[in-house]
């Protein structure tokens, strides 16, 4: 796969995941990023990807896959707020179910 094809596919998955409310497609995109050589699991990119994946998992209603117990309190707050914003945009009836701060 060349870079242009990868970019087009990545953009489609990102748009579907966040902007169109297709949480699983967004999670697939995040998993693809984690496979790149530039990804640093213990660095800033790893933290960002874990937060993004967790917010998409919460948006999908999959609390177990969100990995909240591995996140810091401030990351859990950010993840919950992002998931609530995602749901407010795409599933307002569920948006109030995502607490601002989950205690694992």
Secondary structure, DSSP 8 states (H G I E B T S, - for coil): --HHHHHHHHHHHHIIIIIS--HHHHHHHHHHHHTSTT--TTSHHHHHHHHHHHHHHHHTT-TGGGTGGGS-HHHHHHHHHHHHHHHHHH-HHHHTTS-SS---
